[in-house]
Amino acid sequence: QVIYEAQQVISSPQFARLQEAYKAGRPVSVNIGGRLIQYEPDIPMGYSGVTDFQRNGFAMGRQAFSSAQEMQKTVLHELHRLATSQISGGASGALVKQETGAAHQFADRAVGALR
């Protein structure tokens, strides 16, 4: 389900707006399939994305657009977190670390399945 949603997100016209915003260096927010997805140029390098549980979405930083594969992995990672996380109501550092690791592993395995 996460892979299917990632394909829908990446192929949507709204996602093209995120890519254009990256190229222009300006923030933008779009709604794709009920998810608020943002491009935020001020997210520090080293961070591709940040999950936004409250608004059912995520923000992508410059690092996310450093390559096509990194962009795909970021979308997969963030959608996996939104679909599986148990931390939306608050969590310990250990749980956050565990879920982040699981999302990272999922994105690494699933990126080859995207068309």
N, C-alpha and C positions, 0 to 999 in steps of 0.2 A: 504494500500500500504506500509506503514512504517513497519507494522508487517511482511508482506511478505518479504520485503527487509532485515529486521533484521534476519529472519530465514535463508535466503540465505547467509548472511554475516557469521553468527555463524556456519553454517554447512560447510562452504567452507574450502578447504585445506589450503588456505592462512591464515585463522583465527587461525588455529592450530599453525602456525609460530609465531603469536602474543603471544599465550599461552606459547610456548616454550621459547620465549624471556623473558617473565615475570619470568619464573622459573630460567632462567640463569642470570637474572638481567641486560640484555643488550638491548639497543634500536633496533628497527627494523621497517621498513616501508613496507607495502604491498598494492597492488591495488586489490580491490574486487569490481567488478561490476562498475568500473569507479570511485570509491571512494578511496582516499588515506587514509589509516588507519595506525596509528603508535602506537607502544608501547613505552612510554617514562618513564623510571624509575625515572627520576628527577622531575616529576610532584609532587608537595607537597601532602602529605597525607591529606585527607579531600576533595580532588578533584579526582573524578573518570575519568573525561574526559574533553577535551577542544575542542570546535568546531573550525575548520579551514575552514572558508568560502572561502577564496581565492583558496585553493587547493581542494575544494569540498570533504572534509573529516573531520577527527577528530583524536585526540591523546587520548590514554587511559593510565592512570597511574596505579601504584600498587594497589590503592584502588579499581579499577575496577575489579581486579581479586581476591578480598578478599573472594568472594563466587560466586557460579554459578548464583545466583539471582542478585547480584550486577553487574556482567558482562553483563547479559541480559538487565538489566535496563539501564546500561551505553550505550549500543548499541542502544536501543530504544530511549533513551533521545537524543543522538547525531543525529541520523537519523531524528527524529522529528524536531529538530532545523534546520537541513539542508533543510528539505522539506517545512517548514512553515515560517521560519524567514523572517522578514522584515528589519533586522538590517545589512545586508551584506554591505550596503553602508554607514554605520555609524548610530549611534542611541544615544538616551539619556539613562541615567542610569535607568530611570523608565521603558522604553521599554525593556531593557535587563533583568531587574528583572521580568517583566511580562512574557516574553517569556521563561525564565528559569523556572519559576513556572509552566507554561503550559506544558513544556516538561517533567518536573518532575512528574506532575499529570498524564500525558499520560503514561509514563513509568510504574508508579505504577499500573495503570489500565490494561495495555496491557501485562505485564510480564506473566500473566497466560495463554495468548493465544499462547505463543511460545511453540513449540514442542521440 
